[in-house]
């Protein structure tokens, strides 16, 4: 089985350099190809790609900007492999990644898999705090999507595998972003394909974003979820409402202080204290523990407000998603 690694990139040659360097150090002994799709970048990475021409089997494609989902589809159409592995450009891949994927597929083949993400010691304190917020069992159930069953896992496209057969049957990613990865997972299920978590196939996800960009990102995640719920109501879950309930509950707890009732606020204090203690222990840093509280608040606030706005517009007012949130849709 030939792996084709599909990597869309937009104005991030520095990320591509780190990613390709990590791929050049894989301990996997079989051949694999790397397909770089430049998605209309003004700051191109073709010079970086040429730097690794002697170390990796590379192909480079430049196209007009049409978003990450369409770029991944473009790359998979160009690729020669039997099985596609999709990374974001801000990932760094452990040396044993492809070996672990090969072992997992040989033991129990599946047409689509996803893996977790972790943080390297070299990441900044803010990056580690955001990684904690996105992966902690106190926030997302352990990894993104970790509350789902292992064999009903919704892979995320920063670390996803997809067979050629499944790609051709599903036509790949849709034009919504974010939300294109759970959308693809659900369509694959409806076509009879299975998805699974490969817990040992993790990547280091660098997430080069600041606080403001992180808030915008998770706000878009929140907006996308009611849209997906409207498309696939059978996969709706009460847990999707949790961040919205969390921020409304916090506001209510502050109001209750007027009436000298502080029990609810005390529960929030206990939760934030748990976040601090767990993050401090995991990261061995009080500073990262404190930053993790900020990261989780921004995560819940951004997602919760986005979800609430989208729920009102899409579910209650029955607006068309493309008209209510045009910023979430690429015109391919």
TORGUNU-160855 format. One record per residue (C-alpha): residue in one letter; residue number from 1; x, y, z. Coordinates in pm, 1 decimal, padded with zeros to 6 digits. Layout:
N
[r "A"; NUM; [X; Y; Z]]
...
***
This chain:
332
[r "X"; 1; [00000.0; 00000.0; 00000.0]]
[r "X"; 2; [00139.9; 00336.8; -00106.2]]
[r "X"; 3; [00077.0; 00629.1; 00128.0]]
[r "X"; 4; [00024.7; 00971.5; -00026.0]]
[r "X"; 5; [00062.0; 01254.4; 00224.8]]
[r "X"; 6; [-00166.7; 01546.4; 00135.0]]
[r "X"; 7; [-00067.9; 01888.4; 00271.3]]
[r "X"; 8; [-00248.2; 02210.6; 00176.0]]
[r "X"; 9; [-00064.1; 02531.0; 00261.7]]
[r "X"; 10; [-00148.6; 02899.8; 00253.9]]
[r "X"; 11; [00131.3; 03155.3; 00305.6]]
[r "X"; 12; [00328.8; 02937.1; 00547.9]]
[r "X"; 13; [00663.3; 02830.4; 00397.0]]
[r "X"; 14; [00821.8; 02820.3; 00745.9]]
[r "X"; 15; [00565.2; 02563.5; 00859.2]]
[r "X"; 16; [00621.7; 02351.9; 00549.5]]
[r "X"; 17; [00995.4; 02351.3; 00618.9]]
[r "X"; 18; [00943.8; 02209.5; 00970.4]]
[r "X"; 19; [00685.9; 01958.9; 00849.1]]
[r "X"; 20; [00900.1; 01828.1; 00563.5]]
[r "X"; 21; [01202.9; 01805.1; 00792.6]]
[r "X"; 22; [01003.7; 01582.9; 01027.6]]
[r "X"; 23; [00881.0; 01368.5; 00737.7]]
[r "X"; 24; [01237.6; 01322.1; 00613.6]]
[r "X"; 25; [01315.3; 01153.2; 00947.9]]
[r "X"; 26; [01042.6; 00885.8; 00934.0]]
[r "X"; 27; [01155.3; 00535.9; 01027.7]]
[r "X"; 28; [00902.5; 00387.6; 00782.9]]
[r "X"; 29; [01093.3; 00171.7; 00532.9]]
[r "X"; 30; [00844.3; 00168.4; 00243.8]]
[r "X"; 31; [00807.3; 00436.0; -00020.0]]
[r "X"; 32; [00559.8; 00720.5; 00030.7]]
[r "X"; 33; [00488.6; 01040.7; -00156.4]]
[r "X"; 34; [00426.4; 01393.2; -00027.1]]
[r "X"; 35; [00187.5; 01618.5; -00218.8]]
[r "X"; 36; [00206.0; 01991.0; -00135.7]]
[r "X"; 37; [-00089.4; 02199.9; -00255.9]]
[r "X"; 38; [-00023.5; 02574.2; -00256.5]]
[r "X"; 39; [-00369.4; 02726.3; -00211.4]]
[r "X"; 40; [-00324.2; 03060.0; -00390.0]]
[r "X"; 41; [-00047.1; 03178.8; -00156.6]]
[r "X"; 42; [00128.9; 03508.3; -00217.6]]
[r "X"; 43; [00414.2; 03378.5; 00001.2]]
[r "X"; 44; [00492.9; 03054.0; -00174.1]]
[r "X"; 45; [00684.6; 02750.0; -00045.0]]
[r "X"; 46; [00821.6; 02609.7; -00373.6]]
[r "X"; 47; [01180.5; 02694.3; -00272.0]]
[r "X"; 48; [01129.8; 02500.8; 00052.3]]
[r "X"; 49; [00992.2; 02202.5; -00138.1]]
[r "X"; 50; [01297.7; 02198.9; -00367.7]]
[r "X"; 51; [01519.6; 02188.8; -00056.9]]
[r "X"; 52; [01380.8; 01840.3; 00023.1]]
[r "X"; 53; [01375.7; 01704.7; -00331.8]]
[r "X"; 54; [01660.0; 01463.7; -00257.6]]
[r "X"; 55; [01514.6; 01344.9; 00073.9]]
[r "X"; 56; [01147.4; 01288.3; -00007.9]]
[r "X"; 57; [00932.7; 01184.8; -00302.3]]
[r "X"; 58; [00762.2; 01521.5; -00351.4]]
[r "X"; 59; [00516.0; 01683.6; -00585.6]]
[r "X"; 60; [00414.1; 02047.9; -00569.7]]
[r "X"; 61; [00094.3; 02200.6; -00707.1]]
[r "X"; 62; [-00008.8; 02565.4; -00720.0]]
[r "X"; 63; [-00375.8; 02657.0; -00759.2]]
[r "X"; 64; [-00604.9; 02952.5; -00702.9]]
[r "X"; 65; [-00731.8; 02995.6; -00348.7]]
[r "X"; 66; [-01040.2; 02782.0; -00280.9]]
[r "X"; 67; [-00996.0; 02677.4; 00082.3]]
[r "X"; 68; [-00836.0; 02380.1; 00258.4]]
[r "X"; 69; [-01109.2; 02124.8; 00183.5]]
[r "X"; 70; [-01102.4; 02180.0; -00191.1]]
[r "X"; 71; [-00721.4; 02188.7; -00183.8]]
[r "X"; 72; [-00711.0; 01850.0; -00012.9]]
[r "X"; 73; [-00947.5; 01712.2; -00277.0]]
[r "X"; 74; [-00724.9; 01859.6; -00547.6]]
[r "X"; 75; [-00420.1; 01691.5; -00395.2]]
[r "X"; 76; [-00591.1; 01353.9; -00360.7]]
[r "X"; 77; [-00691.1; 01364.2; -00727.6]]
[r "X"; 78; [-00327.2; 01426.9; -00821.1]]
[r "X"; 79; [-00181.8; 01169.3; -00580.2]]
[r "X"; 80; [-00069.9; 00821.4; -00683.9]]
[r "X"; 81; [-00125.0; 00640.2; -00353.9]]
[r "X"; 82; [-00381.2; 00385.5; -00239.2]]
[r "X"; 83; [-00424.9; 00557.9; 00096.1]]
[r "X"; 84; [-00417.4; 00931.5; 00165.7]]
[r "X"; 85; [-00288.1; 01083.6; 00489.0]]
[r "X"; 86; [-00385.2; 01444.9; 00541.9]]
[r "X"; 87; [-00191.6; 01692.7; 00756.5]]
[r "X"; 88; [-00220.6; 02062.4; 00827.2]]
[r "X"; 89; [00093.8; 02257.4; 00749.1]]
[r "X"; 90; [00140.3; 02351.0; 01117.8]]
[r "X"; 91; [00201.8; 01989.2; 01221.3]]
[r "X"; 92; [00528.6; 01818.6; 01307.5]]
[r "X"; 93; [00525.3; 01441.2; 01259.0]]
[r "X"; 94; [00694.4; 01195.9; 01501.4]]
[r "X"; 95; [00948.3; 00959.5; 01338.0]]
[r "X"; 96; [00734.1; 00649.2; 01398.4]]
[r "X"; 97; [00404.9; 00794.7; 01270.2]]
[r "X"; 98; [00381.8; 00611.1; 00937.6]]
[r "X"; 99; [00503.4; 00288.6; 01097.6]]
[r "X"; 100; [00223.6; 00308.4; 01356.6]]
[r "X"; 101; [-00036.2; 00379.7; 01088.1]]
[r "X"; 102; [00086.8; 00088.0; 00878.6]]
[r "X"; 103; [00067.7; -00146.4; 01178.4]]
[r "X"; 104; [-00283.6; -00032.5; 01268.6]]
[r "X"; 105; [-00412.6; -00071.4; 00913.7]]
[r "X"; 106; [-00252.1; -00415.0; 00879.8]]
[r "X"; 107; [-00407.6; -00531.3; 01206.6]]
[r "X"; 108; [-00757.4; -00400.6; 01135.9]]
[r "X"; 109; [-00806.3; -00208.9; 00813.2]]
[r "X"; 110; [-01038.7; 00089.9; 00810.4]]
[r "X"; 111; [-01114.4; 00332.4; 00526.7]]
[r "X"; 112; [-01081.2; 00643.2; 00741.6]]
[r "X"; 113; [-00888.3; 00709.3; 01060.4]]
[r "X"; 114; [-00791.5; 01002.2; 01277.1]]
[r "X"; 115; [-00524.6; 01055.5; 01538.1]]
[r "X"; 116; [-00465.5; 01282.0; 01837.7]]
[r "X"; 117; [-00240.1; 01584.2; 01871.5]]
[r "X"; 118; [00021.6; 01670.6; 02130.2]]
[r "X"; 119; [00260.3; 01956.0; 02210.9]]
[r "X"; 120; [00638.5; 01954.4; 02186.3]]
[r "X"; 121; [00856.3; 02095.4; 02464.5]]
[r "X"; 122; [00976.0; 02359.3; 02216.9]]
[r "X"; 123; [00626.3; 02505.6; 02173.7]]
[r "X"; 124; [00554.0; 02842.4; 02334.0]]
[r "X"; 125; [00364.2; 02862.3; 02663.2]]
[r "X"; 126; [00056.4; 02996.3; 02484.5]]
[r "X"; 127; [00069.5; 02714.0; 02229.4]]
[r "X"; 128; [00090.3; 02460.6; 02512.3]]
[r "X"; 129; [-00201.9; 02623.2; 02693.1]]
[r "X"; 130; [-00414.6; 02619.4; 02378.2]]
[r "X"; 131; [-00315.2; 02258.3; 02315.3]]
[r "X"; 132; [-00430.2; 02174.7; 02668.8]]
[r "X"; 133; [-00764.1; 02348.4; 02609.2]]
[r "X"; 134; [-00818.9; 02158.8; 02284.3]]
[r "X"; 135; [-00715.1; 01815.2; 02410.6]]
[r "X"; 136; [-00777.4; 01788.0; 02785.7]]
[r "X"; 137; [-01029.3; 01539.8; 02926.1]]
[r "X"; 138; [-01164.1; 01837.6; 03126.3]]
[r "X"; 139; [-01264.7; 02020.1; 02806.8]]
[r "X"; 140; [-01302.9; 01792.4; 02505.8]]
[r "X"; 141; [-01297.9; 01448.8; 02664.4]]
[r "X"; 142; [-00927.5; 01371.1; 02627.6]]
[r "X"; 143; [-00865.6; 01450.6; 02261.9]]
[r "X"; 144; [-01076.3; 01634.9; 02010.4]]
[r "X"; 145; [-01366.9; 01399.2; 01965.7]]
[r "X"; 146; [-01243.5; 01174.4; 02244.8]]
[r "X"; 147; [-01591.0; 01146.3; 02392.9]]
[r "X"; 148; [-01692.1; 00950.0; 02084.6]]
[r "X"; 149; [-01650.3; 00576.4; 02056.0]]
[r "X"; 150; [-01315.1; 00462.5; 01919.8]]
[r "X"; 151; [-01486.8; 00297.2; 01622.3]]
[r "X"; 152; [-01723.0; 00592.4; 01564.7]]
[r "X"; 153; [-01455.9; 00857.7; 01575.2]]
[r "X"; 154; [-01482.4; 01176.3; 01370.7]]
[r "X"; 155; [-01126.9; 01237.3; 01243.6]]
[r "X"; 156; [-01000.8; 01594.5; 01222.2]]
[r "X"; 157; [-00826.2; 01697.4; 00905.1]]
[r "X"; 158; [-00500.1; 01805.8; 01070.2]]
[r "X"; 159; [-00434.6; 01430.3; 01119.3]]
[r "X"; 160; [-00657.2; 01209.4; 00905.6]]
[r "X"; 161; [-00627.7; 00905.7; 00681.3]]
[r "X"; 162; [-00862.0; 00824.8; 00393.6]]
[r "X"; 163; [-00855.7; 00536.9; 00146.8]]
[r "X"; 164; [-00878.0; 00611.9; -00223.9]]
[r "X"; 165; [-01195.1; 00402.7; -00236.3]]
[r "X"; 166; [-01360.3; 00614.6; 00033.6]]
[r "X"; 167; [-01245.4; 00937.5; -00131.0]]
[r "X"; 168; [-01385.2; 00840.8; -00468.4]]
[r "X"; 169; [-01716.7; 00729.7; -00317.3]]
[r "X"; 170; [-01761.0; 01041.7; -00102.0]]
[r "X"; 171; [-01601.1; 01296.5; -00339.6]]
[r "X"; 172; [-01395.8; 01416.5; -00044.4]]
[r "X"; 173; [-01442.0; 01734.5; 00154.1]]
[r "X"; 174; [-01729.8; 01977.3; 00112.3]]
[r "X"; 175; [-01698.7; 02355.3; 00089.1]]
[r "X"; 176; [-01779.3; 02438.6; 00452.9]]
[r "X"; 177; [-01484.0; 02545.3; 00670.4]]
[r "X"; 178; [-01447.5; 02472.6; 00952.2]]
[r "X"; 179; [-01668.7; 02167.2; 00985.6]]
[r "X"; 180; [-01557.9; 01994.2; 00667.0]]
[r "X"; 181; [-01402.7; 01702.5; 00858.3]]
[r "X"; 182; [-01706.3; 01592.8; 01067.5]]
[r "X"; 183; [-01919.0; 01650.1; 00756.6]]
[r "X"; 184; [-01699.2; 01405.4; 00564.8]]
[r "X"; 185; [-01703.2; 01151.3; 00850.4]]
[r "X"; 186; [-02083.6; 01147.7; 00862.3]]
[r "X"; 187; [-02114.6; 01114.6; 00485.2]]
[r "X"; 188; [-01870.4; 00822.5; 00497.5]]
[r "X"; 189; [-02082.5; 00652.1; 00765.2]]
[r "X"; 190; [-02391.5; 00700.5; 00551.5]]
[r "X"; 191; [-02207.0; 00535.6; 00261.3]]
[r "X"; 192; [-02123.0; 00233.3; 00475.9]]
[r "X"; 193; [-01758.5; 00315.2; 00553.3]]
[r "X"; 194; [-01609.9; 00296.7; 00901.2]]
[r "X"; 195; [-01391.1; 00545.2; 01086.5]]
[r "X"; 196; [-01161.3; 00478.9; 01378.8]]
[r "X"; 197; [-00922.4; 00645.6; 01618.7]]
[r "X"; 198; [-00556.9; 00542.0; 01591.8]]
[r "X"; 199; [-00439.7; 00656.1; 01934.6]]
[r "X"; 200; [-00070.2; 00591.9; 01863.5]]
[r "X"; 201; [-00073.0; 00792.9; 01538.0]]
[r "X"; 202; [-00039.4; 01135.8; 01697.1]]
[r "X"; 203; [00112.3; 01454.2; 01559.2]]
[r "X"; 204; [00257.5; 01763.3; 01722.3]]
[r "X"; 205; [00013.1; 02039.2; 01632.1]]
[r "X"; 206; [00184.8; 02375.7; 01656.7]]
[r "X"; 207; [-00119.8; 02604.1; 01609.8]]
[r "X"; 208; [00056.5; 02928.7; 01526.1]]
[r "X"; 209; [-00216.9; 03154.4; 01650.9]]
[r "X"; 210; [-00251.5; 03428.8; 01910.2]]
[r "X"; 211; [-00536.7; 03478.1; 02154.6]]
[r "X"; 212; [-00748.8; 03683.6; 01915.4]]
[r "X"; 213; [-00711.0; 03433.9; 01630.0]]
[r "X"; 214; [-00786.9; 03145.8; 01864.0]]
[r "X"; 215; [-01112.7; 03311.5; 01971.8]]
[r "X"; 216; [-01213.2; 03365.6; 01608.2]]
[r "X"; 217; [-01124.9; 03006.0; 01522.5]]
[r "X"; 218; [-01330.5; 02845.8; 01798.8]]
[r "X"; 219; [-01615.0; 03089.9; 01729.5]]
[r "X"; 220; [-01628.6; 02951.0; 01375.7]]
[r "X"; 221; [-01625.5; 02596.7; 01515.8]]
[r "X"; 222; [-01930.5; 02691.2; 01720.8]]
[r "X"; 223; [-02108.9; 02841.3; 01421.0]]
[r "X"; 224; [-02045.7; 02531.3; 01211.3]]
[r "X"; 225; [-02193.8; 02281.3; 01456.6]]
[r "X"; 226; [-02566.0; 02379.5; 01430.3]]
[r "X"; 227; [-02524.4; 02376.8; 01052.3]]
[r "X"; 228; [-02399.8; 02017.9; 01069.5]]
[r "X"; 229; [-02680.8; 01935.7; 01312.8]]
[r "X"; 230; [-02934.5; 02068.4; 01063.1]]
[r "X"; 231; [-02783.7; 01853.9; 00786.8]]
[r "X"; 232; [-02747.9; 01540.9; 01000.5]]
[r "X"; 233; [-02995.0; 01564.6; 01293.8]]
[r "X"; 234; [-02949.6; 01196.8; 01378.5]]
[r "X"; 235; [-02594.6; 01274.8; 01497.5]]
[r "X"; 236; [-02687.7; 01569.2; 01718.8]]
[r "X"; 237; [-02567.7; 01542.7; 02081.7]]
[r "X"; 238; [-02648.5; 01730.4; 02399.5]]
[r "X"; 239; [-02275.4; 01774.0; 02462.3]]
[r "X"; 240; [-02259.1; 02015.8; 02167.7]]
[r "X"; 241; [-02458.1; 02261.6; 02380.2]]
[r "X"; 242; [-02217.6; 02248.0; 02674.9]]
[r "X"; 243; [-01998.1; 02555.8; 02598.5]]
[r "X"; 244; [-02308.4; 02772.2; 02546.8]]
[r "X"; 245; [-02464.2; 02646.8; 02870.1]]
[r "X"; 246; [-02128.7; 02703.8; 03042.0]]
[r "X"; 247; [-02104.9; 03074.1; 02955.1]]
[r "X"; 248; [-02475.0; 03140.6; 03020.4]]
[r "X"; 249; [-02440.7; 02962.9; 03353.4]]
[r "X"; 250; [-02139.4; 03176.8; 03443.2]]
[r "X"; 251; [-02333.7; 03495.6; 03370.4]]
[r "X"; 252; [-02621.4; 03362.2; 03580.1]]
[r "X"; 253; [-02378.4; 03283.4; 03864.5]]
[r "X"; 254; [-02264.7; 03647.3; 03866.2]]
[r "X"; 255; [-02625.8; 03766.4; 03878.2]]
[r "X"; 256; [-02693.5; 03538.1; 04174.4]]
[r "X"; 257; [-02420.2; 03718.0; 04369.9]]
[r "X"; 258; [-02656.4; 04015.6; 04390.1]]
[r "X"; 259; [-02878.9; 03794.1; 04604.5]]
[r "X"; 260; [-02584.3; 03667.8; 04812.2]]
[r "X"; 261; [-02600.0; 03323.0; 04652.2]]
[r "X"; 262; [-02252.0; 03208.5; 04554.6]]
[r "X"; 263; [-02274.3; 02827.2; 04535.2]]
[r "X"; 264; [-02287.6; 02822.2; 04155.5]]
[r "X"; 265; [-01989.3; 03054.6; 04129.6]]
[r "X"; 266; [-01802.2; 02831.5; 04372.6]]
[r "X"; 267; [-01858.3; 02537.1; 04136.3]]
[r "X"; 268; [-01703.6; 02739.3; 03853.9]]
[r "X"; 269; [-01410.4; 02822.0; 04081.9]]
[r "X"; 270; [-01358.7; 02450.9; 04153.5]]
[r "X"; 271; [-01364.1; 02374.4; 03779.5]]
[r "X"; 272; [-01109.6; 02645.4; 03697.1]]
[r "X"; 273; [-00893.2; 02530.5; 03987.5]]
[r "X"; 274; [-00901.1; 02176.9; 03847.1]]
[r "X"; 275; [-00795.8; 02311.9; 03506.9]]
[r "X"; 276; [-00506.2; 02497.2; 03667.1]]
[r "X"; 277; [-00387.5; 02200.4; 03870.5]]
[r "X"; 278; [-00410.3; 01944.2; 03590.1]]
[r "X"; 279; [-00242.1; 02169.5; 03333.5]]
[r "X"; 280; [00029.8; 02270.7; 03579.9]]
[r "X"; 281; [00101.0; 01904.0; 03654.0]]
[r "X"; 282; [00096.7; 01796.0; 03288.4]]
[r "X"; 283; [00308.6; 02086.6; 03166.1]]
[r "X"; 284; [00519.8; 02121.6; 03482.6]]
[r "X"; 285; [00461.4; 02497.2; 03475.9]]
[r "X"; 286; [00248.9; 02728.1; 03690.7]]
[r "X"; 287; [00251.7; 02983.8; 03408.8]]
[r "X"; 288; [00105.6; 02737.6; 03158.5]]
[r "X"; 289; [-00147.3; 02634.8; 03422.7]]
[r "X"; 290; [-00266.2; 02994.8; 03448.5]]
[r "X"; 291; [-00262.5; 03043.7; 03071.2]]
[r "X"; 292; [-00469.3; 02727.0; 03035.1]]
[r "X"; 293; [-00752.4; 02888.2; 03233.8]]
[r "X"; 294; [-00749.0; 03177.1; 02986.8]]
[r "X"; 295; [-00735.8; 02937.9; 02691.5]]
[r "X"; 296; [-01031.9; 02732.7; 02815.3]]
[r "X"; 297; [-01237.0; 03044.6; 02884.7]]
[r "X"; 298; [-01167.8; 03177.7; 02534.2]]
[r "X"; 299; [-01246.3; 02833.2; 02392.8]]
[r "X"; 300; [-01582.5; 02807.6; 02568.6]]
[r "X"; 301; [-01674.8; 03172.6; 02515.2]]
[r "X"; 302; [-01581.9; 03172.1; 02146.7]]
[r "X"; 303; [-01745.0; 02838.2; 02070.3]]
[r "X"; 304; [-02045.7; 02899.9; 02295.6]]
[r "X"; 305; [-02135.5; 03238.7; 02149.0]]
[r "X"; 306; [-02081.2; 03112.9; 01794.9]]
[r "X"; 307; [-02299.1; 02808.8; 01861.0]]
[r "X"; 308; [-02576.3; 03023.1; 02012.8]]
[r "X"; 309; [-02579.5; 03267.1; 01721.7]]
[r "X"; 310; [-02584.3; 02983.3; 01469.4]]
[r "X"; 311; [-02849.0; 02787.5; 01661.4]]
[r "X"; 312; [-03081.9; 03089.0; 01654.2]]
[r "X"; 313; [-03025.9; 03161.7; 01285.6]]
[r "X"; 314; [-03013.8; 02805.7; 01149.1]]
[r "X"; 315; [-03236.2; 02600.5; 01381.1]]
[r "X"; 316; [-03488.3; 02853.8; 01510.7]]
[r "X"; 317; [-03511.3; 03104.8; 01222.4]]
[r "X"; 318; [-03440.8; 02837.8; 00957.2]]
[r "X"; 319; [-03201.8; 03058.1; 00761.1]]
[r "X"; 320; [-02986.5; 02910.8; 00485.3]]
[r "X"; 321; [-02634.2; 02846.4; 00615.9]]
[r "X"; 322; [-02462.5; 03002.7; 00314.1]]
[r "X"; 323; [-02663.8; 03322.9; 00361.1]]
[r "X"; 324; [-02641.3; 03334.1; 00741.7]]
[r "X"; 325; [-02265.5; 03267.5; 00754.0]]
[r "X"; 326; [-02105.1; 03323.7; 00412.8]]
[r "X"; 327; [-01761.5; 03338.2; 00579.3]]
[r "X"; 328; [-01786.9; 02963.3; 00648.6]]
[r "X"; 329; [-01824.2; 02864.1; 00284.1]]
[r "X"; 330; [-01571.5; 02864.9; 00002.9]]
[r "X"; 331; [-01690.7; 02900.5; -00353.9]]
[r "X"; 332; [-01507.3; 02625.0; -00539.6]]
***
